[in-house]
Amino acid sequence: MKFDAAYFSNLTPGQGPENLIRLLQEVQLMEGYISAEAIAAVSLHLRIPENKIIGVMSFYRQFRVKPAGKLVITACNCPNCHLNGGSQILAELENILKLKPGQTGRDKRFTLLTETCLGGCGKLPVIRINDTHHKITSSDQLRHLIDSLP
């Protein structure tokens, strides 16, 4: 997919590095990931070298450089989730989806990710499907949830 740099036409050039993360988030929201073309466009717009942008993107796990599946499933691997069954949930997700963390299925339906904390400590363990958190209490519940997805 070719990134449309016209997106930046309504923004003031050279806004500076303080807008980098916001722009990267917007690009990813529009495109589903951040392509090399988008990195080049952001670099020109903000007047930041591409290697600096790539450095920021590698620090924040939220940024993807490959297209994700329609449904992005993120398993929490913080210590609290891990101690409360999170590692079993991740293993079950790998088994159900036939994916390892960081992979997208050939049919582009699912992407499986892990994150250090999903902020769901009140409902341990949790997974996030796109933008929705789900408390997982059993393998059966997880299978039912995955089977019910569009």
N, C-alpha and C positions, 0 to 999 in steps of 0.2 A: 504494500500500500504506500502510495506517495503522499507525504505530508503536505498539506496546503498552508504555506507560509502566509497566505493572505489573512489567516486568523489574527496575526499580529498587527494588521493595518489600523485597528482602532486603539492600539496601545502606543504610548509615547516611547520612541526608541531610547535605548540606553538607560532604562529605568534603574539598572544596577543590580548587584547580586542579591539584595534583600528580597527580590521578587522571584528568584530562581526556583525555589521549591514550589511556590504557588503556580508558576507557569508550567513546570513539569507535571504537577498534579492535574492541571487543566488539560494539557496535551494528552496525558494518559487516559483521562476520563473520556475525551473525544475519540481517541484512536484505539484505546484498549491497551496500548503499550507505547514506548517511546522509541521511535525509529532513528536511524542515523540521520535521515533528512530532518527530522524534528530537532535533534540535537544541534545540527548545523544552523537551523533557523533560530533557535533559542540563543545560540552563541552570537549570531549576528545582531539579534534584537537587543540583547542585554549587554553586548560587548564584553563577553566572558569567553575565554578560550574553551574549546570543546573538551580538552583534557580535564579542566576544572569541573565542568558539568558532569562528565563521566565519573569523576572522583566523588562528587556529591551523590550521584545516583547509586554508586556502589556502597556508600555508607548507609543509605536509607533503603531497607529491604522492600519498601512499598513500590519501588520503581521497577518496571519490567522492560526488557529490551527485545522480548519475543512476544508475539501475540498470545494471549491467554485464552482458555476455554470460555465457553458461555457461562459456566458456573465455576467460580474460583472458591475452592474449599480450603480453608486455612485451619490447621490444627494448632492449638496452643501447646507450647512445650516449656512453659515456665515451671519452676520447681513445684509450685502448688498443684498445678494440673497434673504434672508428672506423678506426684505422690498420690493423687486421687484418681488414677486410671487413665491419664492422658496418653501415656505411651501405648497402652492397649488400644485406645481409640485410634491413634495414628496407625498402628499395625493393622487394625481392622479396615481403616480407610484404604491403606495400601492394597489389602487383599480384595476389597470390593471393587475399587477403581482400577486395579492392576497398574498403578502408578507409584512412583517414588516421589518424595517431595522435590519440587522444582520442575516436574514433568507435566506436560499437557497431552491428553489422549489424542490419538490420530484423528478421531472424529471431531475434535475441538469442542467436545461437550464439557469436559472437566479439566481443571488445572488443580493440582494438589500442592499446597505450600505449608510451611510451618512458620510460626512467629514466636518470639520469646514471650510475649504477653499480649493477650487479646483484651485485657481489661475486664474480664468476666469473673473475677475472683469470688464473687458472691454466688456463682452458679457452677462450681467446678464439677467435672471438667467441661470445657466448652470448645466448640468449633465455630467458625464463621463461614457462612455460605454467602458469597458476594458481600453484602453489607448487613446481614442478619446473623445475630449470635444464637446458638442453640446449645442448651445444656444437654449433655448426653449421659444417660444413666445406664445404658446396656447396649450390647452388640445388636440385639434385636431392634431396639429403638433406632440405632444408627442405620441399620439396613432398611428399615421402614422409611426413615427420612430420605435416604438416598433414592430409594425406589419411587418415592412420591414426587421427586423433583421433575420439572418440565424438561 
